[in-house]
Structures are given as structure tokens and as C-alpha cells.
Amino acid sequence: MSWIKEGELNLLEKFSANILKAGPMPKHVAFIMDGNRRFARKKNMGCLKGHMQGFNKLAETLRWCKHLNIQEVTVYAFSIENFKRTQDEVDGLMDLAREKFMKLLEERDNLEKHGVCIRVLGDLNLLPLDLQQLIAKAVVSTKAHNKCFLNVCFAYTSRYEITNAVREMAWGVEQDLIKASDVSEALLSECLYSNNSPNPDLLIRTSGEVRLSDFLLWQTSHSCIVFQSILWPEYSFWNLCEAILQYQLNYKSIQKARELHQEHQALQQLEEDRVCVSEHLQHHGNGKPIDAQKRQEALLHYIACREERIQNFLQALKHKRDSYFNDLWSEAVLA
């Protein structure tokens, strides 16, 4: 099964899509594709066949998203917790991933035609080297595409991602790229695996489970979350429409919550900057009074210097991450 499934919507689907698109549409949708194993048991088939059906459903869902003008999709493909499953199932999932990423590489022309950028989020060092190399090829070969984005969370949990982001900031301090006082909620967001993406507007979990299972905990704090009882391989266009309708019904409250959070974040950062500047001026002012203009100039200078440090740090972090994929890609070419 192809990663990009061709084909138009039928007449009723087109009509329904046009009605939905008259309202606010999510630009980024995330999926917890749950229910593959239960589907396999339901159909009396092997567990791995259930996972294969789940991948086929993903290809179909990406087609629907394309027709609904959803530009970015993030999927929970393999949790770090999944390594605790039986060795046979883990090995089968690794083999399935190899097969699908090899297929993706065969379809590079089609991905370029549709402008699909593939990103893989997670600790890929936990995976077999040959699979890391296949993933690196897919990421490097599509990184220039910018019409739509597919983020595959593989060897991923949100807590691990947040912990890694904290490590990245600690590395920045150790390398004297940033100061400890530069660490903030906004900077942590920039250090997540998902830093190149806007936060999801809509998160959908199938199978009837009503938990997030350590998926995008940071990024979905102000997202619409929809739990649906359908098993993932049985997911339909109408299930997706239902979830989007839930997003539209809650759109105003979601946007208001996001705006309030951004305002609070900006005010908090400004207050922290003012405290740092005041402490610095008091320390170097020999007890002399400091006029408001000088204090304002010092604040603006401090903010400019902090922003420059942060940008330099983020560029260094991007270079480190890009080098990981480029080095794996080079090793695979030379092998």
C-alpha cells in the first residue's frame, strides 16, 4: 500500500467537505491510531496483519486530509512503551517499518509531486541501525518539500521528549550558548522534537480509550481532543468529519484559551526580564538612582542580547539534529 493514496472524494463526501470547509478548519491534526490489535482479534487474523491494516488506513486518512486542506498530520506510530510487548510483535513492527520506509523511498517522485515532507520524531537511537538509516533517507530526501507535512512519532513518548528538551537546554548552557536565565517555557517548546510544527489544532484517539498515552502532552494543552470508539482500521471519512465538527463547535473557546496563554507567557517573560535588568543595574549602579529612560534602554538591550543568544543556540541545535540525519544518510549511501 502506497503512503499517498490517490483518488477523489465521492459526490457526497465532496459535498460534506465543502460544508465543513465553510467553517474554521484545523490546519494540524494528530492521531493516536489505536485498535489495530483488537481489530485483528475481531477478524481472527494475526496481530501483524492488524498493524498492516492500520497503515493502510493511515494512507487513506492522509488522502481525506489532503482534500480537507489539512496541511499537517502527526501520528503515534510506535511508543517507547511498545518495546515492552512480546519480542515477536516488536520484531514484526520493526520489519513492517522497514517495509514501509523502503516503499516510501520508492515513492519519492510521488511525494515530491504532492510536496510531502516526512519528519520522524522520537529517539531513533533506540531503533536498529538499518532502520535508522532508512528513516534518515526518508527525512533527508523530503526535507525541502513544503506543501504538506507528515510527522511520524516513532520510539516516542511525550515525557521522554520533554526530558530531552531539558537536556538540550542544559547542553546549551554548558556550551555557553545561552544563560540559565534564558530558560523558559517558550524556549523549551523550541527544543521539542516537534519544534518545526505548530501545535495540533485537533487530536483524535480511536478505539474508545480516553487517555493520551503519553502523546504530545505539551503540545495539546490547548487543542481540541476527540475520543472516538471506532477501531483505527475501521476509521471512515465520516468519523473524521465528526471530529472536525467537534473542533468547529469548540473553536472559539480554543482560540481564546490560546490567546490568553500567549499573553500570559509574554507578560511573564517581560516581568522576568525586568527583574534581571533591575538586579544588574542595582549591582553595578553603586547605589545611585537610575532614571526611567536608562532603565528602559537597559531592558531593550537585555532583550536584544537574550534573543540573539537564543537564536544562536537554536541554530546550533538545528545543526546538531540535521547532522544526525545527514550522517546516517551518508553511512547508508556508502554501505
N, C-alpha and C positions, 0 to 999 in steps of 0.2 A: 504494500500500500504506500502510495506517494505521501510525502509530507504536505504537499499542496494539492488538494483535490479540486479539479476543475469542475465547472458546471454552474449553470444559472439556478436561481430560485424558481420554483414553480409560480404560477399566477397568483395563487392565494398567499404564498409566502412573500412575494414581491409586494402585494397589496398591504399586507400586515407590516412589512418592513417600512414601507413608506409612511404608514400611520405613526409607527414608533419614531421614525426619524423627524417627524414634525415637532417632537418634544426634545428635551435635553438628553443627549446620548452619552454613555460612558466612553471615554477615549481609551481607557486601560481597564481590562477585565482579567481577574485572576481566578484560576480554577483549582480546587482540590478534587482531583479526579478519583473519587472513592467508589468502591463497589466492584472492582474487577474480579476479585476472588469470590465474592458472593454470587456474581453473575455466572462464573464458571461452575460453581456448585449447583446453581439453579438449572444450568443447561447440561449438567453431567459431563463436563469437559475438564481437561487438565487446567491447573492453575495458570500455567504459562499462556495457554490459549486465551484465557480471560484477559491477561495483560495485553496480548496481541490485539484483541477486540477493542481494548481501551485505547490503544494507539490509533487504530483505525478511526475510532470516534473522535479523537483529537483532530485528525486531518479533516474530518467532516465539519467539526466545530470551527476550525480556522476558516473554512470556506464561508460559513454563515457569518462569522465576524467580519470578514472582508466585505461582504455585501451589506453589512450593517454599519460600515465605516468605522469599525473599532480598530484603531491603529496599533494597539499593543495588547498582547496576551501573555500572561505569566502562568505557568503550570507547575504543579508539585509532582515531579516525575519520580523522585526517589529520595526518601528521607534517610538521614544517618541512622535513625532508629530501625530502618528496614534491614540493616546489616544483621539484626538480631533474629531475623527469620531463618528458616532452615537453609542449610548450605546449598541444597539443590535449587531452592527458589531464588536465592541470591545469585547463584551462578547462572540460572536461567535468565534472570533480569539483566545481568551483565551481557550475556550473549545477545539478548534482544536489543539492548542499547547499541552494541557493536553493529548489529544488522541494520538498525535504523539510521545510525550516523553514517554508515557506508552508503546507504541508499540516499541520504541527504547529499553526500558529496557527488553522487552520480547525477543529482538533480540541480547542480549549481546553476546551469543556464536558466532553468525554470525559476529558481529563487531570484536570480538577477532580473529576470523579466518582470517579476512581481515586486522587486525591491525589498525582499525579506531579509532582515538582519537577525541572525541567530545569536543569542547570548546564553551562556550556561553559567548558572550561579550556584556556588557551593564550594566545598573543599575538595577539589578534584584530586588532590594528593592521596585521598582515601581510595581511589579507584585504581584498577590495573593500568600499567603504563601504556599498553597499546590502546586502551580506551581513552586515556587522557590525550594521546596523540590524535586519535580520530576526532575528538571533541575540539582540540586546538585547530585542526584543519578546517572544521566547520565554522568556528568562530572567526578565524583569520580571513577565510575566503569570503565571508559575507559581511564583514565589519563596515564596509563602505556603503552598504545598502541602507536606505533611509525612508522607504515608503511605509513599511510596517515592521514590527518587532515581535519576535517570539523569544521569551525568556524561559529557559528550561531549568528549574531548580533541581539539581542532581547532587546527591551526597550533601544535603542541605537540611538544616533546621534553623529557625529564627534565632534561638538563643545562641547557637554557635556563631551565626552571622554577627550578632551584636557583640559577642565576646571578641570576635576577630576585629571588629571595627575599633574596639577599645585598644586592642593590641597595636593596630595601625597608628592610632594617635600616640600611644606610648613610644612607638618607633620614631615618629616624627619629633617628639620631644628629645629622645636620645640622640637623634641625628642633628639636633639644634635647628631644625626647620621651623618648628613652632615652639611657643612657650606653653607651660602648663595652664596659664590663664587664658589661652586661646581655645581650650577645650570647651565645647558647648554642645547643646542638643543639635544645632544646625550642622556643626562640623561632624558629629557622629553620623548623621544622615548621609553626609558626603563620603563617609568611609565604608558604608554598607556595600555589599555586592551589587545592590540594585541602584547605585548612585547615578547611573545614566538614565534612569527611568523616573517619570512622575509616579507618585503613589497611586495604587489602583483606585479607581472610582467605585468598582464593584467587585466583591469577592463571592464566588459561588462554590458551595460544597454539596456534592451529591451523596446519595446512599442513605440519607436520613440521620446521619451523625450530626450532632450540634456542638461541635468543638472545632478549634482551628488547628489542632495537632502540630503546634509549634511552626506555623507557616505565616510569614510576613507579619509578625505581631507588631513590629514597629511601624510598618508602612500602612497598615489598615486601621490605625486608631481613629481615623475619620473617614472610613469607607462604608458603603452600604454592604452589609453582609447578608447573604441569602442562603438558607439551607433548604435543599430540595430532597425529597425522598427517593427519587429515581436513581437506579444504579447507573454508574457512568457509561458503560457500553450501550445502555438503552436511552441515553440522552437524546433529546429531539430539538429541532428548531423552535418548537413551541415552548419547551422548557426554558430555553434561552430568552425568548420573548417575555415570558412570565417574570424572569429575574430582572430584565431590563425595565419592565413596567414597575417593579418594586423600587428600583433605583429612581425612576422618574417621580414616583409618588413621594419619595423622601428627599428629593433633590435639594429643595430649599433649605431644609434643616442641615443637610450635609455641608452645603456651601457655607452656611452661616457658621457652623462649628469650625470649619477650616479657616475662615477669615478671622474669627476670634482667636484661634490658636496662633495664627501668623502674627496678629497684632500683639498678643501677649509675648510671643517669642521675641519680637523686635524690641518691645519696651524693656523686657528683661535684659536683653543684650546691651541696650543703651545704658541701663542703670548700672550694670556690671562694669561697663567701660568708664562711666563717670566715677565710680568708686576707685578703680585702678588709677585713673588720672589724678584724682584728689590725693590719694596716698602718695603718688610720685611727687606731686607738687609740694606737698607738706614736707616730704623727706628732703627735698632739695631747695626749699624756699627759706631756710634759716629763720622760720617763724614770721617772715614778712607777709603782710596781707597780699592776696593775689586778686587782681581785678577780673571782672566777668569776661572781658574780651580775651585776656590771656588764657583764662581757663577754657574758653570755647576753642581758641586756636590749638591749645594743647590736646583737647578732646578730639578735634578733627585730625590732627597729626597722628594721634594714637590709633584712631580707627583706620586711617590710611595704611599705617605700618602693619597693623594686625591683618588687614585684608591682603596686603602684599605677601606676608608670611604664609597665610593660609593658602593663597593661590600657588605659591612656590611648593608648598607641601603637597597639595593636591596634584600638581603636575608630576612631582617625584613619585607619588603613589600610583598615578596612572602609568608612568613609565615602568614601574616595578611590575604591575599587573600585566601590562602589554608584553613585557619581556618574557614573562612566564609562558604565555601562549605562543609567542614568536619562537622561543627556544624549543618548545615541544614540537612546533610545526617544522622547524629546521631539522630536528632529530628524526622526525618521521620521513622527511624528504630524503635524508642521507641514508636511512636504514635500507 
